[in-house]
Amino acid sequence: MAGTLNRTYRLNRRSDQFWVFLLLFFSGNPISFVSGIEYLRLAVSVGLFAYTFVDRKAKYFVPTAKWFYGLVCVIFLLQIYHLSYFSYPAAVNILSKWFLGLFVIRKVGVNFRITYLKVMYFISIMSFIGMFFSILGYYPGVSVNEDKYLTIFFHNIHNTNNASFRNSGMFWEPGAFQGYLIMVPLLFIDNLALLWRRYRKHCLVLLAALLSTFSTTGYIAFAVILFYYVAMKLKSKFARILLVPVLFLALLYAYTSLDFLGEKIDKQIERATSGNVTVDRLGSAILDWHYIKKNPITGNGLADITRYEDHLMYKELIGGFSNGFTDVVAKFGIIFIIVYFVLIYKNLPFRPMDKLFFCCMIVLLLQGEYFMDYPLFAALPFIVINTQDISVSINRKYRFK
């Protein structure tokens, strides 16, 4: 999609950084969950939608977006006809979130992945400042109850009862932070080596932030990316032969020795096979499969009364379910998720193997959190990437035709 825009860009534009930060704020900052903020987001989305008709510099409603939103509207119409209840406020809410992602990604254009890297770097640094104060026993931000504190930048949700200093960044939990961190290497999957050479300081800070989340999904995702790079990207055949088994053994050791990896996964498998409804990734996937089979084409909608129609007795537990991939399939149907990944695959300007890997990694990240409930992941089919951007000096003007 690099050829869809014919403009002059500057890599370090403050306006781009503002838009990307706004996108990430509405992609899971706990302040955006505060009552009343959703009306602000809706107003922002409506205003930006109106702005698209007067902004002649960027093309927002590209064919990919028309296909995507057209399909969503068809699914909503089928749900209105087929399901016993349809939540119009929930539909407006999700569409306003998703449109915000579309707007920002198209507005920032080919600058997006470099700008995203820089904004995540800034967020990571701020998260370390928040963690530092937390370790000292001072919790910056506004207290919303006895163990949670909210700010825009700092380690904004801290559980003082279990003294767990897992890094949430500016998001609702560490598992969410890791997903947005992992997006950085995925956006540069076509040239990770050059990313490391040009932005080594940024990469080290982002890696430290990822490690500080102690997220099972984050550690697994990073290991898969590392393994993919060694096995598929290294030019030296000797290095591949040497490093692949070493890396495999290191990953195996980490899996068996870190209790939030192997032990946690084994416990989830044990609970899931017990036959009871369980609040974890595997248990929620099993429950979601029931609803995927029930309405595979139209999905079960966004309202709990239809989404969990046969398990309303577990409503208090449902809020803790966390398999974002099976959740979105259960809500919108199989056709939706297929079209979503087909559009991502066709839109990315990478080699076929890198495209496929990118899509597989999105599936993996969705196992951990409800990322599709937020703007960034829903806007991935519309992303604009120029594969030469990382080769351009930071403050140099350049034109893409």
C-alpha positions in Angstrom: 0.0 0.0 0.0 3.0 2.3 -0.1 2.0 3.5 -3.5 -1.5 4.7 -2.5 -0.3 8.1 -1.2 1.7 10.7 -3.1 2.8 13.2 -0.5 6.0 14.6 1.1 6.5 13.3 4.6 8.9 14.0 7.5 9.7 11.2 9.8 9.7 13.0 13.1 6.5 14.9 12.8 4.9 15.8 16.2 1.4 15.6 14.8 2.0 12.0 13.8 3.2 11.2 17.3 0.1 12.8 18.7 -2.2 10.8 16.5 -0.5 7.5 17.3 -0.5 8.2 21.1 -4.2 9.0 20.9 -4.8 5.7 19.1 -2.9 3.9 21.8 -4.7 5.8 24.6 -8.1 4.6 23.3 -6.6 1.1 22.7 -6.7 0.3 26.4 -5.6 3.0 28.7 -7.7 2.6 31.9 -8.6 6.3 32.0 -10.5 5.6 28.7 -12.6 3.1 30.7 -13.8 5.8 33.2 -17.5 6.5 32.9 -18.2 9.3 30.5 -15.0 9.0 28.5 -16.7 6.8 26.0 -18.9 9.7 25.0 -15.7 11.8 24.5 -14.3 9.1 22.2 -17.6 8.9 20.3 -17.6 12.7 19.9 -13.9 12.5 18.7 -14.8 9.7 16.2 -17.8 11.7 14.8 -15.6 14.8 14.4 -12.9 12.9 12.7 -15.4 11.2 10.4 -16.7 14.6 9.3 -13.1 15.7 8.9 -12.4 13.0 6.3 -14.7 14.8 3.9 -12.6 17.9 3.9 -9.1 16.4 4.2 -7.8 16.0 0.7 -4.3 15.0 1.6 -5.1 11.5 2.8 -7.3 8.8 1.4 -9.3 7.2 4.3 -12.0 5.0 2.8 -9.8 2.8 0.6 -11.3 -0.3 -1.0 -10.0 -2.4 1.9 -11.9 -0.3 4.4 -15.1 -0.4 2.3 -14.9 -4.2 2.2 -14.3 -4.5 5.9 -17.0 -2.1 7.1 -19.4 -3.3 4.5 -19.0 -6.8 5.9 -19.5 -5.6 9.4 -22.7 -3.8 8.5 -24.0 -7.0 6.7 -23.2 -9.1 9.8 -25.0 -6.6 12.0 -28.1 -6.7 9.8 -28.1 -10.5 9.9 -27.8 -10.4 13.7 -30.7 -8.0 14.0 -32.8 -10.5 12.0 -31.4 -13.7 13.4 -30.6 -13.1 17.1 -33.1 -12.6 19.9 -31.5 -9.3 20.9 -29.2 -6.8 19.2 -27.4 -4.0 21.2 -27.4 -0.9 19.0 -25.3 1.1 21.6 -22.7 -1.7 21.6 -22.6 -1.7 17.8 -22.1 2.1 17.7 -19.4 1.8 20.4 -17.3 -0.8 18.5 -17.7 1.0 15.2 -16.5 4.3 16.7 -13.5 2.6 18.2 -12.6 0.8 14.9 -13.1 4.0 12.9 -10.6 5.8 15.1 -8.0 3.2 14.2 -8.7 3.5 10.5 -8.4 7.3 10.7 -5.1 7.4 12.6 -3.4 4.8 10.4 -4.5 6.4 7.2 -3.8 9.9 8.5 -0.2 9.1 9.6 0.3 7.0 6.4 3.7 5.7 5.6 5.1 7.2 8.8 3.1 4.9 10.9 5.5 2.2 11.9 8.4 4.5 12.6 6.1 6.8 14.6 4.7 3.8 16.4 8.2 2.6 17.4 9.0 6.1 18.8 5.7 6.4 20.8 6.1 2.9 22.3 9.7 3.8 23.2 8.4 6.9 25.1 5.6 4.9 26.8 8.1 2.3 27.9 10.4 4.9 29.4 7.5 6.4 31.3 6.4 3.0 32.5 9.8 2.5 34.1 9.5 5.7 36.0 6.1 4.6 37.3 7.6 1.2 38.3 10.4 2.9 40.1 8.0 4.9 42.2 5.9 1.8 42.9 8.9 -0.1 44.1 9.6 2.8 46.5 6.1 2.4 47.8 4.7 5.5 46.2 1.9 4.9 43.7 1.5 7.9 41.3 -1.9 8.7 39.9 -5.5 8.9 41.1 -6.6 6.0 43.4 -9.8 4.4 42.1 -9.9 1.8 44.9 -7.6 0.4 47.5 -5.2 -1.2 45.1 -5.5 0.5 41.7 -4.0 3.9 40.6 -4.6 5.6 37.2 -2.4 7.9 35.2 -2.0 8.4 31.5 1.7 7.4 31.4 2.8 5.7 34.5 2.5 2.1 35.8 -1.2 2.8 36.1 -2.7 -0.4 37.6 -0.7 -1.7 40.6 -1.9 -4.4 42.9 -0.6 -3.4 46.3 -1.8 -6.6 48.0 0.4 -9.1 46.2 3.4 -6.8 45.6 3.5 -7.8 42.0 5.5 -5.2 40.0 4.5 -6.5 36.6 4.7 -3.6 34.1 1.3 -2.6 32.6 2.7 0.5 30.9 -0.2 2.7 30.0 -2.6 -0.2 29.5 -5.1 -2.2 31.5 -2.7 -5.0 32.4 0.7 -6.4 31.5 -0.7 -8.8 29.0 -2.1 -5.8 27.0 1.2 -3.9 27.2 3.1 -6.9 25.8 0.8 -7.1 22.8 1.5 -3.5 21.8 5.2 -4.0 22.4 5.3 -7.1 20.2 3.6 -5.1 17.4 6.9 -3.2 16.9 9.0 -6.1 15.6 6.0 -7.4 13.7 5.7 -4.1 11.8 9.4 -4.4 10.9 9.4 -8.2 10.2 10.7 -7.5 6.7 14.0 -6.1 8.0 14.6 -6.8 11.7 18.4 -6.6 11.3 18.2 -3.0 10.0 15.7 -2.1 12.7 18.3 -3.3 15.3 21.2 -1.4 13.7 19.4 1.9 13.3 17.2 1.9 16.5 19.3 -0.2 18.9 18.6 2.1 21.9 14.8 1.9 21.2 14.9 -1.9 20.7 16.8 -2.4 24.1 14.2 -0.2 25.9 11.3 -2.0 24.3 12.8 -5.4 25.2 13.3 -4.4 28.8 9.7 -3.3 28.9 8.5 -6.6 27.5 10.6 -8.6 30.0 9.1 -6.4 32.8 5.6 -7.5 31.9 6.3 -11.1 32.9 3.5 -12.0 30.4 3.2 -15.6 29.3 1.9 -14.6 25.8 4.6 -11.9 25.5 7.5 -14.2 26.3 6.2 -16.9 23.9 5.6 -14.3 21.1 9.1 -12.9 21.5 10.6 -16.4 21.5 8.7 -17.2 18.3 9.9 -14.0 16.6 13.4 -14.7 17.6 13.2 -18.3 16.4 11.7 -17.1 13.1 14.5 -14.6 12.6 17.2 -17.1 13.3 15.7 -19.9 11.1 14.5 -17.7 8.2 16.4 -14.5 8.1 20.0 -15.2 9.0 22.1 -15.2 5.8 24.8 -17.5 7.2 23.8 -21.1 6.9 26.4 -22.0 9.5 24.9 -19.6 12.0 21.5 -21.0 11.4 22.7 -24.6 12.0 24.5 -23.5 15.1 21.9 -21.1 16.7 18.6 -23.0 16.0 19.3 -25.9 18.3 20.9 -23.6 20.9 17.8 -21.3 20.8 15.5 -24.2 21.0 17.2 -25.6 24.1 17.1 -22.1 25.7 13.4 -21.8 25.0 12.8 -25.2 26.4 14.7 -24.4 29.6 12.7 -21.2 30.0 9.5 -23.0 29.5 10.2 -25.6 32.2 11.9 -23.3 34.7 9.7 -20.2 34.7 6.4 -20.8 36.6 4.5 -18.2 34.5 5.3 -20.2 31.4 5.2 -24.0 31.6 3.5 -24.3 35.0 0.8 -21.8 34.1 0.1 -23.4 30.7 0.0 -26.9 32.3 -2.5 -25.7 34.9 -4.7 -24.2 32.2 -4.7 -27.5 30.3 -5.6 -29.4 33.5 -8.5 -27.1 34.3 -9.8 -27.0 30.8 -9.9 -30.8 30.6 -11.8 -31.0 33.9 -15.1 -30.2 32.1 -15.8 -27.1 34.2 -16.1 -23.5 33.0 -12.8 -21.9 33.7 -11.6 -18.4 33.6 -8.4 -18.6 31.5 -7.4 -18.6 27.8 -7.9 -22.2 27.1 -11.1 -22.5 29.1 -12.6 -19.5 27.4 -11.7 -20.9 24.0 -13.5 -24.1 24.8 -16.6 -22.1 25.9 -16.4 -19.9 22.8 -16.2 -22.9 20.6 -19.8 -23.8 21.8 -21.0 -20.4 20.5 -19.0 -20.5 17.3 -20.7 -23.8 16.4 -24.1 -22.3 17.4 -23.9 -19.3 15.0 -20.8 -19.8 12.8 -21.8 -17.3 10.0 -23.6 -14.4 11.8 -21.8 -14.7 15.2 -23.6 -14.2 18.5 -23.5 -10.5 18.7 -22.0 -8.1 21.3 -24.6 -8.3 24.0 -24.0 -10.8 26.9 -27.6 -12.0 26.5 -26.9 -13.5 23.1 -23.1 -13.8 23.3 -23.3 -16.1 26.4 -27.0 -17.1 26.0 -26.5 -20.6 27.3 -24.2 -19.7 30.2 -25.7 -16.6 31.8 -25.4 -18.3 35.1 -21.6 -17.7 34.8 -22.0 -14.0 34.0 -19.8 -12.9 36.9 -17.0 -15.1 35.7 -17.4 -14.1 32.0 -15.7 -10.8 32.5 -12.4 -12.6 33.3 -12.4 -14.6 30.1 -9.4 -13.7 28.0 -9.1 -15.5 24.7 -9.5 -12.6 22.3 -9.3 -14.7 19.1 -12.1 -17.1 19.8 -14.1 -14.3 21.3 -14.1 -12.2 18.1 -15.1 -15.3 16.1 -17.9 -16.0 18.5 -19.1 -12.4 18.2 -18.8 -11.8 14.5 -18.6 -15.3 12.9 -16.0 -17.2 10.9 -16.4 -15.2 7.6 -15.5 -12.0 9.5 -12.2 -13.4 10.9 -11.3 -14.9 7.5 -11.8 -11.6 5.7 -9.9 -9.8 8.4 -6.8 -11.9 7.9 -7.1 -12.0 4.1 -7.2 -8.2 4.0 -4.1 -8.0 6.3 -2.3 -10.5 4.1 -3.1 -8.7 0.8 -2.3 -5.3 2.2 1.1 -5.9 3.7 4.0 -5.2 1.3 6.1 -8.0 2.7 7.3 -11.3 1.3 4.6 -14.0 1.4 6.4 -15.9 4.2 6.6 -12.7 6.3 2.9 -11.9 5.6 1.9 -15.4 6.8 4.1 -15.1 9.9 2.6 -11.7 10.7 -0.9 -13.1 10.5 0.0 -16.1 12.6 1.5 -13.8 15.3 -1.7 -11.8 15.4 -3.6 -15.0 16.1 -1.1 -15.7 18.9 -1.4 -12.3 20.4 -5.2 -12.5 20.3 -5.0 -15.6 22.5 -4.0 -13.4 25.4 -6.3 -10.3 25.3 -9.4 -8.8 23.7 -7.3 -6.7 21.4 -10.0 -6.6 18.7 -12.2 -4.6 21.1 -9.8 -1.7 20.5 -8.8 0.5 17.5 -5.2 -0.6 16.7 -5.7 -4.3 16.0 -9.0 -3.7 14.1 -7.2 -1.2 11.8 -4.4 -3.5 10.8 -6.0 -4.3 7.4 -5.7 -0.7 6.4 -2.1 -0.1 7.5 0.3 1.8 5.1 3.9 0.6 5.1 6.8 1.7 2.9 9.5 -0.9 3.2 12.2 1.7 2.5 11.2 4.0 5.4 13.7 2.6 7.9 16.5 3.3 5.4 15.8 7.0 5.4 17.5 9.3 7.8 15.4 10.4 10.8 14.9 14.0 9.8 15.3 13.8 6.1 12.5 14.7 3.7 11.4 12.0 1.3 8.7 11.4 -1.2 6.9 8.2 -2.0 5.2 7.9 -5.4 
